[in-house]
């Protein structure tokens, strides 16, 4: 059974730019080494610092393309900047993200990371 977030991530994943992203190399190794629970904690910290403010510093340019699995997942799930959050997830810019919105973004990121693993081999 798929829920609304799964359907939205599937739709986003069909976009030509978003479909290019894959978890591989060092970014995948971080998940393998640290585990999804630690990566989820990192996602929460990164979202709180870089995306949650009403007007994030360097919005639209604050998310690197690699260097951490969360960064790759943010681009793949269109949670990389406030413009993408508004366009793809209907979360308006110009105000801080509330707790439920931050949780939603972290869940989208972690669900994408989980989906990068084969169904028979979930992330650690």
For each residue, the residues with C-beta under 8 A, 3 or more apart:
1:
2: 6 7 10
3: 6 7
4: 7 8
5: 8 9 104 107 108 111
6: 2 3 9 10 111
7: 2 3 4 10 11
8: 4 5 11 12 88 89 108
9: 5 6 12 13 77 108 111 112 115
10: 2 6 7 13 14
11: 7 8 14 15
12: 8 9 15 18 76 77 78 88
13: 9 10 18 19 76
14: 10 11 18 19
15: 11 12 18 19 78
16: 19 20
17: 20
18: 12 13 14 15 21 75 76 77 78
19: 13 14 15 16
20: 16 17
21: 18 72 73 75 76
22: 72 116
23: 27 28 31 69 72 73 113 116
24: 27 28
25: 28 29
26: 29 30 66
27: 23 24 30 31 66 67 68 69 71 72
28: 23 24 25 31 32 69 116
29: 25 26 32 33
30: 26 27 33 34 39 68 69
31: 23 27 28 34 35 36 39 69 113 123 124
32: 28 29 123 124
33: 29 30
34: 30 31 38 39
35: 31 38 39 123 124
36: 31 39 40 110 113 114 123 124
37: 40 41
38: 34 35 41 42
39: 30 31 34 35 36 42 43 69 70 110 113
40: 36 37 43 44 106 110
41: 37 38 44 45
42: 38 39 45 46 68 70
43: 39 40 46 47 70 73 105 106 109 110
44: 40 41 47 48 102 106
45: 41 42 48 49
46: 42 43 49 50 51 68 70 71
47: 43 44 50 51 52 79 97 102 105 106 109
48: 44 45 51 52 102
49: 45 46 52
50: 46 47 56 57 62 63
51: 46 47 48 56 62 79 81 82 85 97 105
52: 47 48 49 56 96 97 102
53: 56 57 96
54: 93 94 95 96
55: 59 94
56: 50 51 52 53 59 62 81 82
57: 50 53 62
58: 61 62
59: 55 56 62 81 82 83 93
60: 81 82 83
61: 58 81
62: 50 51 56 57 58 59 80 81
63: 50 71 74 75 80 81
64: 67 68 71
65: 71 72 75
66: 26 27 71 72
67: 27 64 71
68: 27 30 42 46 64 71 72
69: 23 27 28 30 31 39 72 73 113
70: 39 42 43 46 73 74 109
71: 27 46 63 64 65 66 67 68 74 75
72: 21 22 23 27 65 66 68 69 75 76
73: 21 23 43 69 70 76 77 79 108 109 110 112 113
74: 63 70 71 77 79 80 109
75: 18 21 63 65 71 72 78 80
76: 12 13 18 21 72 73 112
77: 9 12 18 73 74 108 109 112
78: 12 15 18 75 84 85 87 88 89
79: 47 51 73 74 84 85 89 105 108 109
80: 62 63 74 75 84
81: 51 56 59 60 61 62 63 84 85
82: 51 56 59 60 85 86 91 93 94
83: 59 60 86 87 93
84: 78 79 80 81 87 88 89
85: 51 78 79 81 82 88 89 91 93 105
86: 82 83 89 90 91 92 93
87: 78 83 84
88: 8 12 78 84 85
89: 8 78 79 84 85 86 104 105 108
90: 86
91: 82 85 86 97 101 104 105
92: 86 95
93: 54 59 82 83 85 86
94: 54 55 82
95: 54 92
96: 52 53 54
97: 47 51 52 91 101 102 105
98: 101 102
99: 102 103
100: 103 104
101: 91 97 98 104 105
102: 44 47 48 52 97 98 99 105 106
103: 99 100 106 107
104: 5 89 91 100 101 107 108
105: 43 47 51 79 85 89 91 97 101 102 108 109
106: 40 43 44 47 102 103 109 110
107: 5 103 104 110 111
108: 5 8 9 73 77 79 89 104 105 111 112
109: 43 47 70 73 74 77 79 105 106 112 113
110: 36 39 40 43 73 106 107 113 114
111: 5 6 9 107 108 114 115
112: 9 73 76 77 108 109 115 116
113: 23 31 36 39 69 73 109 110 116 117 123
114: 36 110 111 117 122 123
115: 9 111 112
116: 22 23 28 112 113
117: 113 114 121 122 123
118: 121
119: 122
120:
121: 117 118
122: 114 117 119
123: 31 32 35 36 113 114 117
124: 31 32 35 36
